[in-house]
Amino acid sequence: MHIRAYLRASTKGQDAHRARDDLLAFAEERGLKIAATYIENESGASLKRPELFRLLHDCHPGDVLLIEQVDRLSRLNAEDWELLKTEIQRRRVKVVALDLPTSWMMATADKDAIHSRMMDAINGMMLDMLAAIARKDYEDRRRRQAQGIVKAKADGRYKGRPEDEKRNEGIIKMLEAGMSWNSIVAGTGCSRSTLARLAKRVSGEITS
């Protein structure tokens, strides 16, 4: 059995390494060693998480996926959570979360078959519940954020997201060099609406 730690933060402005010490302490208290750590800055509401799936690909049956909180693993909608959960179960990976005490025994010595099945069932139920709570929290925050923007616009206080000047300068240089829109979108991840706005800036239709 190998312990594989997964650390995730939603944006590059957040520190995905923050929980590393807590995961190390959890393993050391149980005489365990973390074999590998996988770190990424991706939204928990998306299945597009390369490091998580690299972790699962590296796992052998019985390995442990160690996380700080269930929401580090999932803020997914119900359909995507079922897809991820099915992949975890197919690879026979045990999920252990510091905020889910029922999962802690999964990281320790092998249990008899009946005890193991019972703990798997209890842990699976708790995982489903916490994943649903994490999704609801995500949706509530998004709703409050949208309501705040509507109010700020009504009050004349909304300024929108600040421009990523460094990235946009690079995109402008690509446009001036004659690169195709598809290539620029693929290379930078910018939206086509942003690209259209910058293309107008290059052509002189807008100045800012």
C-alpha positions as CSV (number, residue, x, y, z in Angstrom):
1,M,0.0,0.0,0.0
2,H,1.3,3.5,-1.0
3,I,0.1,6.8,0.4
4,R,-0.4,9.4,-2.3
5,A,-1.1,12.9,-1.1
6,Y,-3.2,15.3,-3.3
7,L,-3.1,19.0,-2.8
8,R,-5.3,21.4,-4.7
9,A,-6.1,25.1,-4.7
10,S,-8.6,26.8,-7.0
11,T,-6.5,29.6,-8.4
12,K,-2.8,30.4,-8.9
13,G,-3.3,33.1,-6.3
14,Q,-3.9,30.5,-3.6
15,D,-1.3,28.2,-2.1
16,A,-1.9,24.6,-3.0
17,H,1.0,23.6,-0.7
18,R,-0.7,24.9,2.4
19,A,-2.0,21.6,3.7
20,R,1.2,19.6,3.1
21,D,2.4,19.7,6.7
22,D,-1.0,18.5,8.0
23,L,-0.9,15.6,5.6
24,L,2.7,14.7,6.6
25,A,1.8,14.9,10.3
26,F,-1.2,12.6,9.8
27,A,0.9,10.0,8.1
28,E,3.7,10.2,10.6
29,E,1.4,9.8,13.6
30,R,0.4,6.5,12.1
31,G,3.8,5.3,11.2
32,L,3.1,5.8,7.5
33,K,5.2,7.5,4.7
34,I,3.8,9.5,1.9
35,A,5.2,8.0,-1.3
36,A,4.3,10.8,-3.7
37,T,2.6,14.2,-3.6
38,Y,0.5,15.6,-6.5
39,I,-0.1,19.4,-6.5
40,E,-2.2,21.5,-8.8
41,N,-4.1,24.8,-9.1
42,E,-7.4,23.8,-10.6
43,S,-11.1,24.2,-9.8
44,G,-12.6,21.5,-7.7
45,A,-15.8,22.0,-9.8
46,S,-14.1,20.7,-12.9
47,L,-12.9,17.2,-13.9
48,K,-10.1,18.7,-15.9
49,R,-7.4,18.1,-13.2
50,P,-4.3,16.5,-14.8
51,E,-2.5,15.9,-11.5
52,L,-5.5,14.1,-9.9
53,F,-5.8,11.7,-12.8
54,R,-2.0,11.2,-12.9
55,L,-2.2,10.2,-9.2
56,L,-5.0,7.7,-10.0
57,H,-3.1,6.3,-13.0
58,D,0.0,5.8,-10.7
59,C,-2.1,4.0,-8.0
60,H,-2.1,0.2,-7.4
61,P,-5.1,-1.5,-5.9
62,G,-5.2,-0.7,-2.1
63,D,-3.3,2.5,-2.4
64,V,-4.5,5.5,-0.4
65,L,-5.5,8.9,-1.8
66,L,-4.8,11.3,1.1
67,I,-6.5,14.7,1.1
68,E,-7.0,17.5,3.7
69,Q,-10.7,17.9,3.0
70,V,-13.2,16.3,0.8
71,D,-13.7,19.6,-1.1
72,R,-10.1,19.3,-2.2
73,L,-11.2,16.2,-4.1
74,S,-14.6,17.4,-5.3
75,R,-16.8,20.4,-5.7
76,L,-18.3,18.5,-8.7
77,N,-21.9,18.3,-9.8
78,A,-23.6,15.0,-9.2
79,E,-22.9,13.5,-12.6
80,D,-19.2,14.4,-12.6
81,W,-18.8,13.2,-9.0
82,E,-20.2,9.8,-10.1
83,L,-17.7,9.6,-12.9
84,L,-14.8,10.4,-10.6
85,K,-16.0,8.1,-7.9
86,T,-16.4,5.3,-10.4
87,E,-12.8,5.8,-11.5
88,I,-11.6,5.7,-7.9
89,Q,-13.5,2.5,-7.2
90,R,-12.4,0.9,-10.5
91,R,-8.8,1.4,-9.4
92,R,-9.6,0.2,-5.9
93,V,-8.1,3.3,-4.3
94,K,-9.0,4.2,-0.7
95,V,-9.8,7.9,-0.1
96,V,-8.7,9.2,3.3
97,A,-9.6,12.8,4.3
98,L,-8.5,14.6,7.4
99,D,-12.0,16.0,7.8
100,L,-13.6,12.6,7.5
101,P,-12.6,10.5,10.6
102,T,-14.5,7.5,9.3
103,S,-11.9,7.3,6.6
104,W,-8.8,7.2,8.9
105,M,-8.9,3.5,9.4
106,M,-8.5,3.0,5.7
107,A,-4.9,4.2,6.0
108,T,-3.9,1.6,8.6
109,A,-3.3,-2.1,8.7
110,D,-5.5,-4.5,6.7
111,K,-8.8,-5.5,8.3
112,D,-10.8,-8.7,8.0
113,A,-13.2,-8.9,5.0
114,I,-16.4,-8.1,6.8
115,H,-14.9,-5.2,8.7
116,S,-13.4,-3.9,5.5
117,R,-16.6,-4.0,3.6
118,M,-18.5,-2.3,6.4
119,M,-16.0,0.5,6.6
120,D,-16.0,0.9,2.8
121,A,-19.8,1.3,2.8
122,I,-19.8,3.8,5.7
123,N,-16.9,5.8,4.1
124,G,-18.6,5.8,0.7
125,M,-21.8,7.2,2.2
126,M,-19.9,9.9,4.1
127,L,-17.9,10.8,1.0
128,D,-21.1,11.2,-1.0
129,M,-22.6,13.5,1.7
130,L,-19.5,15.7,2.0
131,A,-19.1,15.9,-1.8
132,A,-22.7,17.1,-2.0
133,I,-22.2,19.7,0.7
134,A,-19.0,20.9,-1.0
135,R,-20.9,21.3,-4.3
136,K,-23.8,23.2,-2.5
137,D,-21.2,25.5,-0.9
138,Y,-19.7,26.2,-4.3
139,E,-23.0,26.9,-5.9
140,D,-24.1,29.2,-3.0
141,R,-20.8,31.2,-3.3
142,R,-21.3,31.6,-7.0
143,R,-24.9,32.7,-6.5
144,R,-23.9,35.3,-3.9
145,Q,-21.1,36.5,-6.1
146,A,-23.4,37.0,-9.0
147,Q,-25.9,38.8,-6.8
148,G,-23.1,41.1,-5.6
149,I,-22.1,41.9,-9.1
150,V,-25.7,42.7,-10.1
151,K,-26.0,45.1,-7.1
152,A,-22.6,46.7,-7.7
153,K,-23.6,47.3,-11.3
154,A,-26.9,48.9,-10.2
155,D,-25.0,51.1,-7.8
156,G,-22.4,52.0,-10.5
157,R,-19.6,50.4,-8.5
158,Y,-18.7,47.4,-10.6
159,K,-15.4,47.6,-12.5
160,G,-15.1,44.0,-13.7
161,R,-12.1,41.8,-13.5
162,P,-8.8,43.6,-13.8
163,E,-7.1,43.2,-17.2
164,D,-4.2,40.7,-17.4
165,E,-1.9,43.2,-19.0
166,K,1.1,40.9,-19.4
167,R,-0.9,38.1,-21.0
168,N,-2.7,40.6,-23.3
169,E,0.6,42.1,-24.4
170,G,1.8,38.7,-25.5
171,I,-1.5,38.0,-27.3
172,I,-1.2,41.3,-29.2
173,K,2.3,40.4,-30.3
174,M,0.9,37.0,-31.6
175,L,-1.8,38.9,-33.5
176,E,0.7,41.3,-35.0
177,A,2.9,38.3,-36.0
178,G,-0.1,36.9,-37.9
179,M,-0.8,33.9,-35.8
180,S,-4.2,32.3,-36.2
181,W,-6.9,32.8,-33.6
182,N,-7.1,29.0,-33.0
183,S,-3.4,28.8,-32.3
184,I,-3.6,31.8,-29.9
185,V,-6.6,30.4,-28.0
186,A,-4.9,27.0,-27.7
187,G,-1.6,28.5,-26.6
188,T,-2.9,31.1,-24.1
189,G,-6.3,29.8,-22.9
190,C,-7.9,33.2,-23.6
191,S,-11.6,33.4,-24.7
192,R,-12.5,34.3,-28.2
193,S,-14.3,37.3,-27.0
194,T,-11.1,38.6,-25.3
195,L,-9.2,37.8,-28.5
196,A,-11.7,39.7,-30.6
197,R,-11.4,42.8,-28.3
198,L,-7.6,42.7,-28.5
199,A,-7.8,42.2,-32.3
200,K,-9.8,45.5,-32.5
201,R,-7.2,47.2,-30.3
202,V,-4.5,46.0,-32.8
203,S,-6.5,47.3,-35.8
204,G,-7.0,50.7,-34.1
205,E,-10.8,50.3,-33.7
206,I,-10.4,50.7,-29.9
207,T,-7.6,52.2,-27.9
208,S,-8.0,50.4,-24.5
